């Protein structure tokens, strides 16, 4: 589930909420999963991964991660990302281009305190994406954190990101590939809407 807070009244945000509600009504599985692509500025490697979108606040989309992870280093080197969402139950794809930055420590601490202790134990114990000897090490570190750590204190290496789109595309699949594509592009005067060929 995604939490919506004071959602922007701009057209692409209202469209996003409308598509979300439709997918939710159809019992879309893992509805919060979004694919984010980013790049390390000094390399030619483009990287993609799924994260869980937690909050849409006004015009910002928020998720949480480990600040020492490869994606965090990529965001720091190049603050533009590409986002893709696919809701199979309604056959809708949403694409975005956005600028991304970290949440404040105050926001991170507040959110961390509200989370389930089991999730917090993993956030505290995991050195995300680092090589390990065995999966048993992960479970050992997790169980140790669960017993010994203060699970309401957010570690410095964990927190949120917020991204603000400057481009949206809403793709609706139809028979015979007659797919409908509607795009919104941010300009100095607001949002410019246009249609794209299938």
PASE-97741 format. One line per field, with one value per residue: residue in three letters; residue number from 1; x, y, z of N, C-alpha, C in turn. Coordinates in Angstrom, 3 decimals, decimal comma. Atoms other than C-alpha are relative to their C-alpha. Layout:
<recs>
residuo ALA|...
num NUM|...
n_c1 X|...
n_c2 Y|...
n_c3 Z|...
ca_c1 X|...
ca_c2 Y|...
ca_c3 Z|...
c_c1 X|...
c_c2 Y|...
c_c3 Z|...
</recs>
This chain:
<recs>
residuo UNK|UNK|UNK|UNK|UNK|UNK|UNK|UNK|UNK|UNK|UNK|UNK|UNK|UNK|UNK|UNK|UNK|UNK|UNK|UNK|UNK|UNK|UNK|UNK|UNK|UNK|UNK|UNK|UNK|UNK|UNK|UNK|UNK|UNK|UNK|UNK|UNK|UNK|UNK|UNK|UNK|UNK|UNK|UNK|UNK|UNK|UNK|UNK|UNK|UNK|UNK|UNK|UNK|UNK|UNK|UNK|UNK|UNK|UNK|UNK|UNK|UNK|UNK|UNK|UNK|UNK|UNK|UNK|UNK|UNK|UNK|UNK|UNK|UNK|UNK|UNK|UNK|UNK|UNK|UNK|UNK|UNK|UNK|UNK|UNK|UNK|UNK|UNK|UNK|UNK|UNK|UNK|UNK|UNK|UNK|UNK|UNK|UNK|UNK|UNK|UNK|UNK|UNK|UNK|UNK|UNK|UNK|UNK|UNK|UNK|UNK|UNK|UNK|UNK|UNK|UNK|UNK|UNK|UNK|UNK|UNK|UNK|UNK|UNK|UNK|UNK|UNK|UNK|UNK|UNK|UNK|UNK|UNK|UNK|UNK|UNK|UNK|UNK|UNK|UNK|UNK|UNK|UNK|UNK|UNK|UNK|UNK|UNK|UNK|UNK|UNK|UNK|UNK|UNK|UNK|UNK|UNK|UNK|UNK|UNK|UNK|UNK|UNK|UNK|UNK|UNK|UNK|UNK|UNK|UNK|UNK|UNK|UNK|UNK|UNK|UNK|UNK|UNK|UNK|UNK|UNK|UNK|UNK|UNK|UNK|UNK|UNK|UNK|UNK|UNK|UNK|UNK|UNK|UNK|UNK|UNK|UNK|UNK
num 1|2|3|4|5|6|7|8|9|10|11|12|13|14|15|16|17|18|19|20|21|22|23|24|25|26|27|28|29|30|31|32|33|34|35|36|37|38|39|40|41|42|43|44|45|46|47|48|49|50|51|52|53|54|55|56|57|58|59|60|61|62|63|64|65|66|67|68|69|70|71|72|73|74|75|76|77|78|79|80|81|82|83|84|85|86|87|88|89|90|91|92|93|94|95|96|97|98|99|100|101|102|103|104|105|106|107|108|109|110|111|112|113|114|115|116|117|118|119|120|121|122|123|124|125|126|127|128|129|130|131|132|133|134|135|136|137|138|139|140|141|142|143|144|145|146|147|148|149|150|151|152|153|154|155|156|157|158|159|160|161|162|163|164|165|166|167|168|169|170|171|172|173|174|175|176|177|178|179|180|181|182|183|184|185|186|187|188|189|190|191|192|193|194|195|196|197|198
n_c1 0,834|-0,685|0,681|0,094|0,075|0,109|-0,401|0,086|1,198|-0,416|0,621|-0,626|0,110|1,369|0,078|-0,703|0,880|1,129|-0,478|-0,305|1,270|0,528|-0,798|0,295|1,337|-0,137|-0,885|-1,343|-1,001|-1,211|0,358|-0,956|-1,290|-0,358|-1,359|-0,759|-1,260|-0,908|-1,309|-1,173|-0,323|-1,293|-0,033|1,053|0,907|1,334|0,400|1,429|0,433|1,318|0,111|1,388|0,455|0,737|0,797|0,041|0,299|0,102|-0,519|-1,189|0,153|-0,974|-0,341|-1,086|-1,094|-1,283|-0,740|-1,303|0,256|-0,394|0,933|-0,195|-1,178|0,415|0,823|-0,876|-0,831|0,868|1,258|1,178|0,332|1,133|0,865|1,034|0,955|0,956|1,095|0,495|1,449|0,677|-0,828|-0,437|-1,395|-0,265|-1,418|-0,323|-1,357|0,100|-1,172|0,066|-0,877|0,254|0,866|-0,716|-0,155|1,242|0,989|-0,458|0,194|1,446|0,499|-0,621|0,693|1,344|-0,107|-0,032|-1,342|-0,697|-0,564|-1,076|-1,147|-0,701|-0,632|-1,166|-0,999|-0,436|-0,925|0,659|-0,716|-1,376|-0,197|-0,018|-0,444|1,143|1,282|0,077|-0,518|1,078|0,940|-0,681|-0,054|1,375|0,462|-0,765|0,579|1,349|-0,104|-0,906|0,029|1,164|0,623|0,707|-0,997|-0,354|-1,445|-0,361|-0,159|1,306|0,942|0,887|-0,218|1,205|-0,242|1,019|0,013|0,220|0,624|0,819|0,695|0,981|0,187|1,099|-0,045|1,242|-0,121|-0,670|-1,060|0,521|-0,203|0,196|-1,105|0,206|-1,182|0,019|-1,351|-0,010|-0,578|0,014|1,383|0,847|-0,153|0,420|0,496|0,025|0,163|-1,095|0,334|-0,201
n_c2 -1,196|-1,289|-1,052|-1,278|-1,085|-1,319|0,209|-1,131|-0,035|-0,031|1,080|1,335|0,606|0,492|1,169|1,079|0,495|0,680|1,305|0,772|0,457|1,046|1,214|0,454|0,610|1,286|0,816|0,089|0,545|-0,819|-1,224|-1,074|0,266|-0,859|0,223|-1,235|0,106|-1,107|0,160|-0,581|-1,032|0,211|1,284|0,141|1,037|-0,353|1,013|-0,026|0,872|-0,310|-0,456|-0,171|-1,375|-0,032|-1,215|-1,097|-1,186|-1,131|0,383|0,805|1,441|0,316|1,379|0,053|0,877|-0,129|-1,088|0,461|0,924|-0,503|-0,975|-1,268|-0,620|-0,467|-1,196|-1,096|-0,431|-0,520|-0,061|0,270|1,421|0,416|0,864|0,747|0,759|0,763|0,613|1,004|0,205|-0,993|-0,120|-1,394|-0,301|-1,409|-0,329|-1,344|-0,512|-0,783|-0,376|0,716|-0,442|0,649|-0,598|-0,544|0,918|-0,069|0,847|1,391|0,471|0,128|1,171|1,208|0,316|0,509|1,282|1,267|0,246|1,000|-0,723|-0,845|0,866|0,275|-1,254|-0,218|1,066|0,263|-0,847|0,315|0,288|0,450|1,451|0,751|1,392|0,906|-0,555|0,171|-1,230|-0,995|0,349|-0,197|-1,439|-0,450|0,438|-0,759|-1,349|0,115|0,165|-0,908|-1,386|-0,850|0,095|-1,239|-1,015|0,129|-0,125|-1,083|0,520|0,405|-1,104|-0,124|-0,834|-0,543|-0,437|-0,888|0,203|-1,089|0,642|1,194|0,622|1,007|0,946|0,926|1,035|0,359|1,073|-0,295|-0,988|-1,365|-0,496|-1,443|-0,594|-1,413|-0,508|-1,334|-0,527|-1,231|-1,190|-1,152|-0,461|1,076|1,308|0,121|1,351|0,379|1,425|0,636|1,172|1,256
n_c3 0,000|0,063|-0,746|0,700|-0,982|0,643|1,381|0,925|0,847|1,403|0,776|-0,016|-1,332|-0,128|0,884|-0,695|-1,082|0,651|0,475|-1,206|-0,585|0,873|-0,217|-1,354|0,020|0,688|-0,851|0,564|-0,905|-0,180|0,709|-0,302|0,649|1,131|0,496|0,128|0,735|-0,308|0,616|-0,636|0,997|0,648|0,699|1,003|-0,485|-0,492|-0,969|-0,327|-1,083|-0,542|-1,382|-0,410|-0,171|-1,268|-0,221|0,962|-0,790|0,905|1,313|-0,237|-0,182|-1,051|-0,355|-0,979|0,415|-0,679|0,627|0,488|1,103|1,323|0,552|-0,697|0,606|1,318|-0,182|-0,419|1,124|1,065|-0,747|0,817|0,095|0,810|-0,812|0,733|-0,819|0,808|-0,744|0,945|-0,120|0,844|1,199|0,051|-0,314|-0,258|0,054|-0,468|-0,127|-1,233|-0,793|-1,279|-1,094|-1,283|-1,008|-1,155|-1,133|-0,794|0,677|-0,109|-1,374|-0,245|0,719|-0,561|-1,259|0,291|0,700|-0,723|-0,548|0,811|1,142|-0,512|-0,325|1,249|0,430|-0,868|0,115|1,372|0,759|1,268|1,244|-0,213|0,140|-1,265|0,120|0,085|-0,412|-1,458|-0,606|0,019|-1,066|-1,278|-0,253|-0,198|-1,322|-0,989|-0,036|-0,553|-1,450|-0,691|0,475|-0,230|1,314|0,324|0,367|1,410|0,244|0,917|1,356|0,529|0,069|1,140|1,182|0,620|1,374|0,550|1,451|0,956|1,160|-0,247|1,124|-0,383|1,103|-0,209|1,024|0,680|0,980|1,264|-0,252|0,099|-1,361|-0,178|-0,753|-0,323|-0,702|-0,606|-0,153|-0,804|0,615|-0,907|-0,118|-0,520|0,627|1,387|0,265|1,405|0,291|0,723|0,812|-0,731
ca_c1 0,000|1,074|0,224|-0,983|-0,517|-1,748|-1,432|-0,730|-3,795|-1,727|-3,101|-0,420|-0,627|-4,403|-4,057|-1,513|-3,928|-6,783|-4,727|-3,543|-7,128|-8,180|-5,321|-6,040|-9,713|-8,560|-6,382|-3,098|-0,339|2,687|1,142|3,925|6,754|8,474|11,562|14,170|17,026|20,071|23,618|27,022|28,039|31,634|30,693|28,524|26,647|22,913|21,500|17,898|16,175|12,743|11,996|8,818|7,176|5,901|4,540|3,384|3,472|2,303|4,513|7,174|7,446|9,225|11,007|13,674|17,053|20,566|22,649|25,790|24,182|25,228|22,035|22,694|26,135|24,546|21,935|24,714|26,714|23,764|20,500|18,203|16,429|13,983|11,014|8,705|5,609|3,464|0,095|-0,857|-4,428|-5,324|-2,627|-1,241|2,384|3,532|6,919|8,567|11,733|12,598|15,124|16,018|17,446|17,669|15,045|16,019|17,252|14,107|11,893|14,030|13,898|10,134|9,496|11,929|10,169|6,849|8,163|7,858|10,805|11,624|12,136|14,243|16,428|17,240|17,931|20,342|22,095|22,422|25,424|23,393|24,932|28,261|29,660|29,120|30,388|26,977|23,287|23,701|25,716|22,741|20,422|22,993|23,461|19,711|18,953|21,711|20,260|16,769|17,939|20,586|19,801|17,534|15,130|13,624|16,881|17,461|21,062|22,893|23,370|19,632|16,966|14,622|14,758|12,227|11,952|10,021|8,993|9,292|7,845|5,034|3,806|0,655|0,489|-2,726|-2,492|-5,176|-5,860|-3,836|-1,169|-3,459|-2,012|-2,884|0,017|-0,558|2,380|2,822|5,956|6,751|7,371|7,852|4,126|2,872|2,270|2,095|-0,051|0,320|-0,339|2,283|2,094|1,788
ca_c2 0,000|3,565|6,433|9,648|12,893|16,279|15,084|17,757|18,809|18,940|16,717|13,969|13,443|13,153|10,739|8,685|8,416|7,451|4,637|3,521|3,321|1,273|-1,192|-1,369|-2,163|-5,040|-6,422|-5,685|-7,726|-5,793|-2,523|-0,426|-1,980|0,484|0,057|2,807|3,199|5,325|5,836|6,380|9,610|8,591|5,210|4,016|1,498|1,983|0,120|-0,813|-2,276|-2,496|-0,570|-0,120|3,261|4,174|7,717|10,292|13,669|16,655|16,315|14,030|10,229|8,676|5,366|4,193|2,504|2,005|5,130|3,047|0,978|1,211|3,042|5,679|6,319|6,605|9,093|11,177|11,264|11,975|13,153|12,242|8,888|7,009|5,200|2,478|0,941|-1,841|-2,811|-6,045|-6,189|-3,040|-3,406|0,043|1,175|4,484|5,972|8,996|11,053|12,759|14,547|12,756|13,765|12,517|13,080|15,044|13,257|14,427|12,728|9,569|9,295|9,828|7,161|4,644|4,855|3,994|0,827|-2,787|-3,850|-6,815|-4,520|-2,197|-5,075|-5,884|-2,222|-2,045|-5,370|-5,333|-3,924|-3,802|-5,286|-6,190|-9,678|-12,252|-15,762|-17,353|-16,656|-17,930|-14,770|-12,613|-14,484|-14,374|-10,604|-10,080|-12,113|-10,309|-6,908|-8,082|-8,931|-6,321|-3,144|-0,231|-0,819|2,676|4,535|5,114|4,388|7,143|4,873|4,332|6,727|7,982|9,442|11,698|12,218|14,901|13,991|16,398|13,881|11,305|8,808|6,744|3,681|1,678|-1,651|-2,546|-5,301|-5,422|-3,201|-0,170|1,050|4,497|6,667|9,993|12,091|15,132|17,283|19,995|23,469|26,890|27,471|24,159|20,738|20,200|17,189|15,307|11,910|9,480|6,889|3,278
ca_c3 0,000|-0,730|1,610|-0,047|1,875|0,585|-2,999|-5,605|-7,605|-10,800|-13,569|-13,663|-9,899|-9,962|-12,889|-10,928|-7,973|-10,283|-11,850|-8,406|-7,100|-10,128|-9,617|-5,889|-6,565|-8,789|-5,958|-7,692|-6,071|-4,692|-5,814|-4,250|-6,336|-8,680|-10,855|-10,579|-13,066|-12,306|-13,478|-11,923|-13,639|-14,394|-15,878|-18,749|-16,596|-16,169|-13,160|-12,330|-9,300|-7,675|-4,490|-2,491|-2,931|0,541|0,387|-2,146|-0,417|-2,436|-5,563|-4,056|-4,217|-1,215|-0,613|1,847|1,464|2,791|2,127|1,481|-1,289|-4,959|-5,880|-3,221|-4,703|-8,130|-6,899|-5,345|-8,572|-10,884|-9,342|-12,235|-12,351|-14,528|-12,952|-14,300|-12,720|-14,178|-12,742|-14,496|-13,184|-15,160|-17,853|-17,093|-17,188|-15,709|-16,555|-14,969|-15,235|-11,970|-9,793|-6,563|-3,180|0,404|3,064|6,154|9,295|11,089|8,492|8,571|12,363|12,458|9,838|11,361|14,739|13,064|11,381|12,470|14,677|12,418|9,445|11,564|12,730|9,120|8,284|11,232|10,588|6,793|4,953|1,767|-1,390|0,245|-0,411|2,361|3,062|3,526|4,011|7,579|8,313|7,335|9,694|12,486|12,170|11,929|15,072|16,954|16,004|16,943|20,469|21,187|19,205|20,026|17,169|17,296|16,630|12,920|11,882|10,004|6,989|6,463|5,297|2,655|-0,803|-2,432|-6,153|-8,006|-11,562|-14,465|-16,938|-16,707|-19,266|-18,758|-21,013|-21,323|-23,161|-25,712|-28,247|-31,463|-29,876|-30,159|-26,895|-25,564|-24,399|-22,673|-21,487|-19,256|-19,366|-16,816|-18,218|-16,660|-17,148|-15,757|-17,311|-21,069|-22,034|-25,325|-26,919|-28,275|-31,023|-29,741
c_c1 0,873|-0,833|0,038|-0,259|0,010|0,455|-0,198|-1,259|0,360|-0,458|0,725|-0,076|-1,402|-0,210|0,689|-0,887|-1,185|0,405|0,331|-1,288|-0,632|0,732|-0,280|-1,346|0,002|0,940|1,374|0,994|1,241|-0,157|1,017|1,346|0,210|1,446|0,677|1,310|0,837|1,359|1,074|0,631|1,279|0,130|-1,119|-1,051|-1,309|-0,486|-1,491|-0,285|-1,421|0,131|-1,483|-0,307|-0,898|-0,977|0,025|-0,500|0,077|0,504|1,246|-0,354|1,135|0,173|1,217|1,030|1,195|0,831|1,398|-0,146|0,470|-0,955|0,158|1,204|-0,330|-0,850|0,857|0,820|-0,814|-1,437|-1,259|-0,190|-1,142|-0,783|-1,014|-0,835|-0,901|-1,008|-0,741|-1,515|-0,796|0,757|0,428|1,474|0,127|1,503|0,194|1,478|-0,048|1,366|-0,153|0,962|-0,408|-1,076|0,859|0,121|-1,248|-1,065|0,376|-0,281|-1,475|-0,542|0,537|-0,703|-1,364|0,026|-0,017|1,433|0,792|0,648|1,174|1,249|0,799|0,720|1,276|1,111|0,587|0,981|-0,345|0,958|1,463|0,080|0,082|0,448|-1,163|-1,266|-0,182|0,509|-1,076|-0,957|0,607|0,045|-1,381|-0,497|0,727|-0,573|-1,378|0,024|0,736|-0,133|-1,232|-0,676|-0,851|0,961|0,468|1,508|0,282|0,056|-1,317|-0,912|-0,761|0,542|-1,342|0,349|-1,210|0,019|-0,136|-0,574|-0,763|-0,465|-0,909|-0,323|-1,116|-0,016|-1,377|0,261|0,691|1,060|-0,463|0,047|-0,144|1,105|-0,247|1,162|-0,235|1,450|-0,044|0,679|-0,042|-1,412|-0,937|0,289|-0,568|-0,405|-0,001|-0,137|1,196|-0,511|0,258|1,400
c_c2 1,252|1,020|1,293|1,101|1,349|-0,046|1,256|-0,118|0,066|-1,272|-1,340|-0,696|-0,539|-1,232|-1,201|-0,614|-0,762|-1,396|-0,916|-0,578|-1,109|-1,315|-0,593|-0,717|-1,361|-0,948|-0,240|-0,475|0,892|1,329|1,118|-0,186|0,918|-0,291|1,349|-0,283|1,246|-0,307|0,613|0,924|-0,281|-1,353|-0,034|-1,023|0,588|-1,153|0,158|-0,948|0,407|0,450|0,131|1,475|0,049|1,160|0,868|1,209|1,225|-0,421|-0,878|-1,464|-0,467|-1,513|0,038|-1,046|0,161|1,042|-0,404|-0,938|0,584|1,045|1,359|0,751|0,539|1,272|1,214|0,543|0,625|-0,035|-0,122|-1,505|-0,207|-1,028|-0,703|-0,802|-0,769|-0,667|-0,938|-0,151|0,993|0,231|1,451|0,087|1,513|0,202|1,431|0,279|0,983|0,392|-0,611|0,603|-0,689|0,734|0,577|-1,058|-0,040|-0,910|-1,472|-0,573|-0,240|-1,260|-1,293|-0,433|-0,638|-1,407|-1,197|-0,309|-1,013|0,636|0,863|-0,811|-0,318|1,251|0,266|-0,999|-0,165|1,042|-0,244|-0,093|-0,391|-1,532|-0,660|-1,430|-0,966|0,719|-0,106|1,247|1,087|-0,263|0,218|1,485|0,577|-0,349|0,737|1,409|-0,014|-0,062|1,142|1,476|0,745|0,178|1,217|1,120|-0,248|0,134|1,082|-0,466|-0,463|1,215|0,047|0,837|0,515|0,446|0,782|-0,126|1,306|-0,553|-1,233|-0,550|-1,094|-0,838|-0,960|-1,006|-0,320|-1,104|0,509|1,090|1,448|0,648|1,519|0,552|1,499|0,485|1,410|0,436|1,345|1,122|1,135|0,507|-1,064|-1,307|0,012|-1,448|-0,277|-1,512|-0,500|-1,164|-1,276|-0,549
c_c3 0,000|0,776|-0,798|1,023|-0,721|-1,460|-0,843|-0,853|-1,483|-0,710|0,069|1,349|0,241|-0,879|0,650|1,072|-0,576|-0,460|1,178|0,601|-0,837|0,237|1,374|0,055|-0,687|0,747|-0,626|1,056|0,014|-0,740|0,196|-0,701|-1,202|-0,392|-0,205|-0,715|0,268|-0,617|0,884|-1,033|-0,770|-0,699|-1,034|0,429|0,510|0,860|0,314|1,149|0,421|1,450|0,318|0,217|1,235|0,099|-1,253|0,771|-0,887|-1,387|0,103|0,258|0,918|0,179|0,912|-0,403|0,926|-0,749|-0,482|-1,200|-1,335|-0,561|0,659|-0,558|-1,388|0,098|0,344|-1,172|-1,129|0,520|-0,853|-0,125|-0,983|0,812|-0,899|0,989|-0,959|0,910|-0,946|0,029|-0,843|-1,309|-0,238|0,389|0,194|-0,001|0,478|-0,194|1,158|0,535|1,383|1,014|1,286|0,795|1,121|1,097|0,858|-0,599|0,110|1,386|0,312|-0,668|0,604|1,276|-0,245|-0,610|0,937|0,451|-0,818|-1,227|0,450|0,342|-1,258|-0,504|0,804|-0,287|-1,398|-0,527|-1,469|-1,187|0,182|-0,067|1,380|-0,258|-0,168|0,456|1,515|0,729|0,077|1,147|1,383|0,377|0,285|1,402|1,121|0,140|0,651|1,522|0,696|-0,381|0,492|-1,354|-0,370|-0,382|-1,425|-0,180|-1,038|-1,449|-0,624|-0,058|-1,314|-1,130|-0,482|-1,415|-0,513|-1,518|-0,783|-1,307|0,474|-1,346|0,536|-1,235|0,368|-1,139|-0,556|-1,015|-1,265|0,131|-0,190|1,380|0,044|0,892|0,156|0,862|0,531|0,204|0,714|-0,779|1,019|0,250|0,562|-0,714|-1,414|-0,265|-1,495|-0,126|-0,801|-0,823|0,829|-0,201
</recs>
